[in-house]
Amino acid sequence: MPVKTSKVQGRRQVQYDSYADLLADAEQLAKTKVKTLGNWSFGQILQHVAQSTDSSIDGSGFVLPTPVRWIFSLFMKRKFLTKPIPAGFKAPKRFQPQETSMEESLALLRKAIVRQNTEEQRAMHPAFGMISKDEWTQFNLRHAEMHMSFVVLDDHP
């Protein structure tokens, strides 16, 4: 039975100021024994974060209708760029990660971060419309914080 992620207790407090912070945290966790408190493995979380980060360049394949984007941009954009994103939203099927190894997914995250640092093009955000590269960075980091908060040290031998 799936975990109701909005109700999970014991998540880590995570805050990233840059993609370098995100990558350093992921690499440090990859060197230790971890467990996840939600429905996805560590590898799946890394894969999803990499895939969604790439979508800020490549596009997500969908956008909400213009009136909905306008409302989201007006009332929710600032919150989603500056405050923690709440858990519990069910990702669309295209963003549901496949089971994969942590090593493979960490490589995907590294590649996605290199692209963020070297490519200028940005796609339309599906909920907020056209946003700047800096706004995409803030959104991607808030999104990564939420998912990475489910990865905790496994203190059992």
Secondary structure as the mmCIF struct_conf table of DSSP 4:
data_model
#
loop_
_struct_conf.conf_type_id
_struct_conf.id
_struct_conf.beg_label_comp_id
_struct_conf.beg_label_asym_id
_struct_conf.beg_label_seq_id
_struct_conf.end_label_comp_id
_struct_conf.end_label_asym_id
_struct_conf.end_label_seq_id
HELX_RH_3T_P HELX_RH_3T_P1 THR A 5 LYS A 7
BEND BEND1 GLY A 10 GLY A 10
HELX_LH_PP_P HELX_LH_PP_P1 ARG A 11 GLN A 13
BEND BEND2 ASP A 17 SER A 18
HELX_RH_AL_P HELX_RH_AL_P1 TYR A 19 ALA A 30
TURN_TY1_P TURN_TY1_P1 LYS A 31 LYS A 31
BEND BEND3 THR A 32 THR A 32
STRN STRN1 VAL A 34 THR A 36
BEND BEND4 LEU A 37 TRP A 40
HELX_RH_AL_P HELX_RH_AL_P2 PHE A 42 ASP A 58
BEND BEND5 GLY A 61 GLY A 61
HELX_RH_AL_P HELX_RH_AL_P3 THR A 66 PHE A 75
TURN_TY1_P TURN_TY1_P2 MET A 76 MET A 76
HELX_RH_AL_P HELX_RH_AL_P4 LYS A 77 THR A 82
BEND BEND6 LYS A 83 LYS A 83
HELX_LH_PP_P HELX_LH_PP_P2 PRO A 84 PRO A 86
BEND BEND7 ALA A 87 ALA A 87
HELX_LH_PP_P HELX_LH_PP_P3 PHE A 89 PRO A 92
HELX_RH_3T_P HELX_RH_3T_P2 LYS A 93 PHE A 95
BEND BEND8 GLN A 96 GLN A 96
HELX_LH_PP_P HELX_LH_PP_P4 PRO A 97 GLU A 99
HELX_RH_AL_P HELX_RH_AL_P5 MET A 102 THR A 118
HELX_LH_PP_P HELX_LH_PP_P5 ALA A 123 MET A 124
STRN STRN2 HIS A 125 HIS A 125
TURN_TY1_P TURN_TY1_P3 PRO A 126 PHE A 128
STRN STRN3 GLY A 129 GLY A 129
BEND BEND9 MET A 130 MET A 130
HELX_RH_AL_P HELX_RH_AL_P6 LYS A 133 MET A 148
TURN_TY1_P TURN_TY1_P4 SER A 149 PHE A 150
STRN STRN4 VAL A 151 LEU A 153
#
